[in-house]
Amino acid sequence: MFSQDYFRSLIQVLSVTFTLKKKQDIVGIINQQKVALRI
């Protein structure tokens, strides 16, 4: 059975990764809109 500290740190890493991915998605959407505005 996993220790609680390990589980907590794993959740922390997953949430940070998810947040970074969300930010990348938002930046990608903004860049797409900038390109669309240029056309």
Contacts in CASP RR format, 6 or more apart in sequence:
PFRMAT RR
TARGET T0000
AUTHOR 0000-0000-0000
METHOD contacts of the structure
MODEL  1
MFSQDYFRSLIQVLSVTFTLKKKQDIVGIINQQKVALRI
END
